[in-house]
Amino acid sequence: MRDRRERRPPKPLDPARLNDLALAYVARFATSAAKVEGYLVRKLRERGWEGERPADPRAIVERFVELGYIDDAAWARAKSGGLLRRGYGARRVDQTLGAAGIDADIREDLRPDDAAARQAALALAARRRLGPWGEKADDRAAREKQIAAMVRAGHGFDAARAVVEAPSVSAAEEWAAEAEETP
């Protein structure tokens, strides 16, 4: 009898199995074309290939894009909206989308305007209890740490400073509302 911990190596992939893996992946996860292709390449590396012709993960991804199973623009819109609602800044959103293989044109179209960026800064400050949402940071070192946290989250230095040094929550909200009023 075989030891329970000993596992048989998985069967090498053939065209049908590779297509099934890709289909299961896009059915389970909302994802970008580059992420699906990376997944397929990784599976080929792990399991090997036994097809007659060389494996072509890119062809599978392109077919899925044509069929509408993968939509980079829709995925990027949803991802950027979620990141902004969680309080991440434009730079961090752009980095995340770039890492997922989203084209620069799509990333540029999704760049938040000033009002959305300010609202994201407020969301982060409220979530992380920075500036007026937390305990008053009277010393310079504590303020600098809070500003640094906001900058790491993708906000510009001026926005981070404006939020952290706001005297009250209402003052920070007024700062964010100024961007909405400006045409």
VENKA-V631283 format. One record per backbone hydrogen bond with DSSP energy under -1.0 kcal/mol. CO is the residue of the C=O (numbers start at 1). NH is the residue of the N-H. If there is no record, write none. Layout:
co=CO nh=NH
co=CO nh=NH
This chain:
co=13 nh=50
co=14 nh=18
co=15 nh=19
co=16 nh=20
co=17 nh=21
co=18 nh=22
co=19 nh=23
co=20 nh=24
co=21 nh=25
co=22 nh=26
co=23 nh=27
co=24 nh=28
co=25 nh=29
co=32 nh=36
co=33 nh=37
co=34 nh=38
co=35 nh=39
co=36 nh=40
co=37 nh=41
co=38 nh=42
co=39 nh=43
co=40 nh=44
co=41 nh=45
co=42 nh=46
co=43 nh=47
co=44 nh=48
co=48 nh=13
co=56 nh=60
co=57 nh=61
co=58 nh=62
co=59 nh=63
co=60 nh=64
co=61 nh=65
co=62 nh=66
co=63 nh=67
co=64 nh=69
co=64 nh=70
co=71 nh=75
co=72 nh=76
co=73 nh=77
co=74 nh=78
co=75 nh=79
co=76 nh=80
co=77 nh=81
co=78 nh=82
co=79 nh=83
co=80 nh=84
co=81 nh=85
co=82 nh=86
co=83 nh=88
co=84 nh=87
co=89 nh=93
co=90 nh=94
co=91 nh=95
co=92 nh=96
co=93 nh=97
co=94 nh=98
co=95 nh=99
co=96 nh=100
co=97 nh=102
co=98 nh=101
co=103 nh=107
co=104 nh=108
co=105 nh=109
co=106 nh=110
co=108 nh=111
co=113 nh=117
co=114 nh=118
co=115 nh=119
co=116 nh=120
co=117 nh=121
co=118 nh=122
co=119 nh=123
co=120 nh=124
co=121 nh=125
co=122 nh=126
co=123 nh=127
co=124 nh=128
co=125 nh=130
co=130 nh=133
co=131 nh=134
co=136 nh=138
co=139 nh=143
co=140 nh=144
co=141 nh=145
co=142 nh=146
co=143 nh=147
co=144 nh=148
co=145 nh=149
co=146 nh=150
co=147 nh=151
co=148 nh=152
co=149 nh=153
co=150 nh=155
co=151 nh=154
co=153 nh=89
co=154 nh=91
co=156 nh=160
co=157 nh=161
co=158 nh=162
co=159 nh=163
co=160 nh=164
co=161 nh=165
co=163 nh=166
co=168 nh=172
co=169 nh=173
co=170 nh=174
co=171 nh=175
co=172 nh=176
co=173 nh=177
co=174 nh=178
co=177 nh=181
co=178 nh=182
